Amino acid sequence: MLKPGTEVAITDITPLDDYRLRIRFSDGHISDLDFEPFLRDAKHPDIRKYLNHKLFKSYRNEWGNLVWGDYELCFPLECLYESLLTERHLHAAEPPASYGDAD
């Protein structure tokens, strides 16, 4: 369990099989996650479209977060850390506004 106030980032994402990914976090924790049940149970077509293997495999690690598309699908880090994959935990984030930009 992630301790309150602890900040982590994703450092590595390794495909396992089908819809499973191994996610390594900056504190050394590893989560093996199967996204297939989440995707199959999803009601929204913008989520279900990631049942297409080609789209699913288009994930990337952006700023320490697991994202698909233009942040169409992403999850809070604590949910990935604790293997909580439900639509209730789904998070439609927006890209970081100004990482490294000076005002």
VMD Tcl script that draws the C-alpha trace (Angstrom):
set ca {
  {0.00 0.00 0.00}
  {1.22 3.46 -0.88}
  {1.78 5.54 2.24}
  {-0.14 8.85 2.35}
  {2.01 11.74 1.16}
  {4.41 9.47 -0.72}
  {5.16 10.63 -4.25}
  {6.04 8.03 -6.86}
  {6.41 7.98 -10.61}
  {6.44 5.20 -13.16}
  {9.99 4.42 -14.21}
  {9.39 1.44 -16.52}
  {6.51 -0.31 -18.29}
  {7.02 -3.84 -19.61}
  {4.43 -5.67 -21.72}
  {3.71 -9.17 -20.42}
  {0.98 -10.81 -22.50}
  {-2.35 -9.76 -24.00}
  {-3.49 -6.82 -21.88}
  {-1.06 -7.28 -19.00}
  {1.65 -4.77 -18.12}
  {4.37 -4.79 -15.47}
  {4.75 -1.31 -14.03}
  {7.83 -0.37 -12.00}
  {7.66 2.65 -9.73}
  {10.37 5.01 -8.53}
  {10.31 3.47 -5.03}
  {11.03 -0.02 -6.45}
  {7.45 -1.30 -6.17}
  {6.22 -3.44 -9.09}
  {2.58 -3.92 -10.10}
  {1.54 -6.58 -12.63}
  {-1.79 -5.39 -14.01}
  {-4.29 -7.10 -16.29}
  {-6.28 -4.39 -18.07}
  {-8.54 -6.80 -19.98}
  {-11.32 -7.11 -17.35}
  {-11.42 -3.32 -16.99}
  {-11.60 -2.80 -20.75}
  {-14.24 -5.53 -21.28}
  {-16.43 -4.17 -18.47}
  {-16.17 -0.56 -19.63}
  {-19.38 0.96 -20.93}
  {-17.87 3.92 -22.77}
  {-16.73 3.25 -26.36}
  {-13.71 5.56 -25.94}
  {-12.43 3.13 -23.31}
  {-13.54 -0.11 -24.98}
  {-11.66 0.84 -28.16}
  {-8.45 -0.11 -26.31}
  {-9.50 -3.77 -26.59}
  {-7.89 -3.39 -30.00}
  {-4.41 -4.78 -29.30}
  {-2.71 -2.25 -31.55}
  {-4.30 0.65 -29.66}
  {-3.66 -0.97 -26.29}
  {0.03 -1.37 -27.11}
  {0.27 2.34 -27.96}
  {0.64 3.21 -24.24}
  {3.56 5.35 -23.12}
  {5.23 6.64 -19.99}
  {4.75 10.39 -20.02}
  {6.07 12.41 -17.07}
  {5.95 9.26 -14.93}
  {2.35 8.43 -15.86}
  {0.88 5.62 -17.96}
  {-1.18 7.18 -20.74}
  {-2.85 6.28 -24.01}
  {-3.69 8.67 -26.82}
  {-3.90 12.34 -25.96}
  {-4.54 11.46 -22.30}
  {-7.71 9.66 -23.42}
  {-6.99 6.89 -20.95}
  {-4.90 7.20 -17.82}
  {-5.18 6.33 -14.15}
  {-4.10 7.95 -10.90}
  {-0.71 6.52 -9.92}
  {-2.01 5.26 -6.57}
  {-4.60 3.13 -8.41}
  {-1.93 1.54 -10.60}
  {0.32 1.09 -7.58}
  {-2.44 -0.71 -5.68}
  {-3.89 -2.54 -8.74}
  {-7.28 -0.77 -8.58}
  {-8.60 -0.81 -12.14}
  {-12.26 0.17 -12.29}
  {-14.11 2.95 -14.08}
  {-14.57 4.56 -10.68}
  {-10.77 4.93 -10.55}
  {-10.42 6.05 -14.15}
  {-8.99 9.48 -14.51}
  {-9.21 11.65 -17.58}
  {-6.21 13.84 -16.95}
  {-4.94 16.67 -19.04}
  {-1.32 16.89 -20.15}
  {1.00 18.68 -17.71}
  {0.72 22.37 -18.48}
  {4.21 23.71 -17.96}
  {6.81 21.16 -16.96}
  {10.14 22.90 -17.29}
  {8.66 26.08 -18.73}
  {9.70 29.38 -17.24}
  {7.04 32.02 -16.60}
}
mol new
graphics top color blue
foreach p $ca { graphics top sphere $p radius 0.5 }
foreach p [lrange $ca 0 end-1] q [lrange $ca 1 end] { graphics top cylinder $p $q radius 0.2 }
display resetview
